[in-house]
Amino acid sequence: MSLTLSHLFYLVGAILVVVAVMTLLDSTNPKRYTTALFWGLYALGFLFGDFVPPMYVGVGVIVLALIGGFNLVGAGSPNLPSTAEYVASAKRLGSKLFIPALTIPVLTMAGTLLAPYLFVGGQPLFSPLKDATLLSMGLSCIIALGLACLLTKETPVQGLSEARRLIDAVGWALVLPQMLGMLGLVFADSGVGKAVEHLTINYINMDYRLVAVAIYAVGMALFTIIMGNGFAAFPVMTGGIAVPFLIGVFHGNPAVIAAVGMLSGYCGTLMTPMAANFNIVPAALLELPDRNAVIRVQIPTALLLLCANIVILYVLM
């Protein structure tokens, strides 16, 4: 049997169910019932999203938004080793701690490149091949967990406890990348890309390649700032600017345009509080007095990178 994205979704859903149960049983979490409901509903989307009518999935998303919006997602105190035990383990293992972490990118790349040649029982390991990267990453994470357990002499249960600790630390912001990515598809389907194309044609002279490149790159950054996710901005700006102008008029290389366009979007990620899991959560974990401190430091770098991306796209596309 070939592996599909559904299998990966089932794995994520199962982990979230365990997190929800752990949260429900944790009396130290003052919001354990609503927090468990939040992660439980999120898990159901991964486990049964293919079988539940879209309307009910939408209702679940609204409930998630209400729970998060009213600050009903809290953190508990999972049973974890003490700081002294962590330090002792780190000293004992030394550089070996990097083995599980490096296993994930190495095996993900290997699985992606070798996917056409990987077969089990006469069937391809990954189906379809376009999902090979995500499926390889899922398998790599499982293998890395096994290696981590061997190195640390811990059990997978400890791994789940650590997963819950990180999920508690990130909180509701964990769901933002997926939600905002879907928002981009909604915008694209509702014609926002066409509206962007219409405004551009009527108010900006797109006869010059540099102007078209700059509008696309800056637009990717601005839409990412608004929506908090480069994946959400990509279908809007690519459909509205890249396809009709950079590709249709200037005959640019789609692969180069897509790659540098996403990098331009990530420049916006560095400058927006909407990308909460990147910018707000680190400030909270570090207990910084200014919740926007991370963004303030990143803005100069983001603007320089955006200018560099415009030059790269103009030269290489």
C-alpha positions in Angstrom: 0.0 0.0 0.0 1.3 3.4 -1.0 1.5 6.2 1.5 -0.7 9.3 0.9 -1.2 12.6 2.5 -4.2 11.1 4.3 -1.9 8.9 6.3 0.2 11.9 7.3 -3.0 13.7 8.3 -4.1 10.7 10.4 -0.7 10.8 12.2 -1.0 14.5 13.0 -4.6 14.0 14.1 -3.7 11.1 16.4 -1.0 13.2 18.1 -3.4 16.1 18.6 -5.9 13.6 20.2 -3.3 12.5 22.7 -2.5 16.2 23.4 -6.2 16.9 24.0 -6.5 13.9 26.4 -3.3 14.9 28.2 -4.7 18.4 28.6 -8.1 17.2 29.8 -6.4 15.1 32.5 -4.1 18.0 33.6 -5.7 19.7 36.6 -2.9 22.3 36.7 -4.4 23.9 33.5 -7.0 26.4 34.6 -8.6 26.3 31.1 -8.2 22.6 30.5 -11.7 21.9 29.3 -11.8 24.6 26.6 -8.1 23.9 25.7 -8.9 20.2 25.3 -11.9 21.0 23.2 -9.8 23.3 21.0 -7.1 20.6 20.2 -9.8 17.9 20.0 -11.7 19.9 17.3 -8.5 20.6 15.5 -7.6 16.9 15.6 -11.0 15.9 14.1 -10.3 18.0 11.0 -7.2 15.9 10.3 -8.8 12.6 11.1 -12.2 13.0 9.5 -11.9 16.0 7.2 -12.4 13.9 4.1 -15.7 12.5 5.4 -17.4 15.5 7.2 -19.5 17.9 5.1 -17.7 21.2 4.5 -20.4 23.1 6.4 -19.7 21.3 9.6 -15.9 21.7 9.1 -16.7 25.5 8.8 -18.6 25.4 12.1 -15.7 23.7 13.7 -13.3 26.4 12.4 -15.6 29.1 13.8 -15.7 27.4 17.2 -11.8 27.2 17.1 -11.7 31.0 16.4 -14.1 31.7 19.2 -12.1 29.7 21.7 -8.9 31.3 20.7 -10.4 34.8 20.4 -11.7 34.7 23.9 -8.4 33.6 25.2 -9.7 30.2 26.4 -6.6 28.2 25.4 -4.3 27.8 28.4 -1.2 25.9 29.4 -0.7 23.3 32.0 2.3 21.8 33.7 3.2 18.5 32.0 5.3 16.0 33.9 8.8 16.7 32.5 12.3 16.2 33.7 13.9 18.9 35.8 16.3 21.5 34.5 19.2 19.7 36.2 18.2 16.5 34.4 18.0 18.3 31.0 21.5 19.7 31.6 23.0 16.4 32.7 21.5 14.7 29.6 22.8 17.4 27.3 26.3 17.1 28.8 26.2 13.3 28.5 25.1 13.3 24.8 27.0 16.3 23.6 26.9 16.7 19.8 24.9 13.5 19.4 21.9 15.6 20.1 22.1 16.9 16.6 21.7 13.5 15.0 17.9 13.3 15.3 17.5 16.9 14.2 19.7 16.5 11.2 18.0 13.2 10.3 14.8 15.1 9.3 16.2 17.3 6.6 18.6 14.7 5.3 16.0 11.9 4.9 13.4 14.4 3.6 15.7 15.4 0.8 16.7 11.8 0.1 13.1 10.7 0.0 12.1 13.5 -2.3 14.9 12.8 -4.8 14.6 9.0 -4.6 10.8 8.8 -4.6 10.4 7.6 -8.2 12.6 4.6 -7.4 11.1 3.6 -4.0 8.6 0.7 -4.2 7.1 -1.6 -1.6 5.4 -4.8 -2.8 5.5 -3.6 -6.4 3.7 -0.3 -5.5 5.3 3.2 -5.2 6.1 4.1 -1.6 4.5 7.6 -2.1 1.4 8.3 -4.0 1.1 10.7 -5.8 4.8 11.6 -6.3 4.0 15.3 -6.0 3.5 14.7 -2.3 6.8 12.9 -1.8 8.4 15.8 0.1 5.7 16.1 2.8 5.4 12.3 3.1 9.2 12.0 3.3 9.2 14.6 6.1 6.6 12.7 8.0 8.6 9.5 7.8 11.7 11.3 8.7 10.1 12.7 11.9 9.1 9.2 13.0 12.6 7.9 12.4 14.1 10.9 14.2 11.8 10.3 17.2 13.1 6.7 17.3 16.7 7.8 17.2 16.0 10.4 19.9 14.5 7.7 22.1 17.6 5.4 21.5 20.0 8.2 22.4 18.2 9.6 25.4 16.9 6.2 26.7 13.4 7.8 26.9 10.1 6.5 25.6 7.8 7.9 22.8 5.5 8.9 25.6 8.1 11.4 26.8 8.2 12.7 23.2 4.5 13.2 23.3 4.8 15.1 26.6 7.4 17.3 25.1 5.2 17.9 22.1 2.4 18.9 24.4 4.7 21.3 26.2 5.6 23.0 22.9 2.0 23.1 21.8 1.0 24.7 25.1 3.8 27.3 24.7 2.7 28.2 21.1 -1.0 28.0 21.9 -3.7 28.8 19.4 -1.1 30.4 17.1 -0.2 26.9 16.1 -3.2 26.7 13.7 -2.4 30.1 12.0 -0.2 28.8 9.1 -2.9 26.3 8.0 -5.8 28.7 8.4 -4.0 31.6 6.7 -2.9 29.3 3.9 -6.5 28.3 3.3 -7.4 32.0 3.4 -5.2 32.6 0.4 -7.1 30.0 -1.6 -10.4 31.6 -0.6 -9.1 34.9 -1.8 -7.9 33.4 -5.1 -11.3 31.7 -5.7 -13.3 34.8 -4.8 -11.5 36.8 -7.5 -9.1 38.9 -5.4 -6.3 38.1 -7.8 -8.4 39.3 -10.7 -9.1 42.5 -8.8 -5.4 43.1 -8.2 -4.7 42.5 -11.9 -7.5 45.0 -12.8 -6.2 47.7 -10.5 -2.6 47.2 -11.7 -3.6 47.5 -15.4 -5.6 50.7 -14.8 -3.3 52.6 -12.4 0.3 51.3 -13.0 2.3 51.2 -16.2 3.3 47.5 -16.5 5.2 47.9 -19.8 8.5 48.0 -18.0 9.9 44.7 -16.7 11.5 46.3 -13.6 8.1 47.9 -12.6 6.3 44.5 -13.0 9.0 42.7 -11.0 8.9 45.3 -8.2 5.1 45.3 -8.0 5.1 41.5 -7.7 7.8 41.3 -5.1 6.5 44.2 -3.0 2.9 42.9 -3.4 3.9 39.5 -2.1 5.5 41.2 1.0 2.5 43.5 1.6 -0.1 40.7 1.2 1.9 38.5 3.5 2.0 41.4 6.1 -1.8 41.6 5.8 -2.5 37.8 6.0 0.5 36.7 8.0 1.5 33.9 5.6 3.4 33.8 2.4 1.4 30.8 1.3 -1.8 32.9 1.6 -0.3 35.7 -0.5 1.1 33.5 -3.2 -2.1 32.5 -5.1 -3.4 36.0 -5.0 -0.3 37.8 -6.3 0.8 35.0 -8.6 -2.6 34.9 -10.3 -2.9 38.6 -10.4 0.6 39.7 -11.4 3.0 36.9 -12.1 1.0 34.9 -14.5 -0.5 37.7 -16.7 2.6 39.9 -16.7 5.9 38.3 -15.7 5.1 35.1 -17.5 2.5 36.1 -20.1 4.1 39.4 -21.2 7.8 39.1 -20.3 8.0 35.2 -20.7 9.7 34.7 -17.4 10.7 31.4 -16.0 7.8 30.2 -13.7 10.1 28.3 -11.4 12.4 31.3 -10.7 9.4 33.6 -10.4 7.6 31.3 -7.9 10.8 30.7 -5.8 11.8 34.4 -5.5 8.2 35.4 -5.1 7.9 33.2 -2.0 11.1 34.6 -0.7 9.6 38.1 -1.1 6.6 37.0 0.8 8.8 35.8 3.6 10.2 39.3 3.9 6.7 40.3 4.8 6.5 37.5 7.4 9.4 39.2 9.2 7.5 42.4 9.5 4.0 41.4 10.7 2.4 40.5 14.0 -0.1 38.4 11.9 2.7 35.8 11.7 2.2 35.2 15.4 4.0 31.8 15.5 7.2 33.4 14.1 7.2 36.9 15.7 4.8 37.1 18.7 5.3 33.6 20.2 9.2 33.9 20.5 8.7 37.3 22.3 6.3 35.6 24.7 8.6 32.6 25.3 11.6 34.9 25.9 9.3 37.1 28.2 10.3 40.2 26.4 8.6 43.4 27.7 7.9 44.5 24.1 5.8 41.9 22.2 6.8 43.5 18.9 10.5 43.5 19.8 11.3 40.6 17.4 9.6 42.5 14.5 11.4 45.7 15.2 14.8 44.0 14.9 13.8 42.1 11.8 12.5 45.0 9.7 15.9 46.4 8.4 16.9 42.9 7.3 13.5 42.2 5.7 13.7 45.5 3.6 17.2 44.8 2.4 16.2 41.2 1.4 13.2 42.5 -0.4 15.4 44.8 -2.5 17.8 42.0 -3.2 14.9 39.8 -4.3 13.7 42.4 -6.8 17.2 42.5 -8.3 17.5 38.7 -8.3 14.1 38.3 -9.9 14.8 41.0 -12.6 18.1 39.4 -13.5 17.3 35.7 -13.4 13.6 35.3 -14.3 
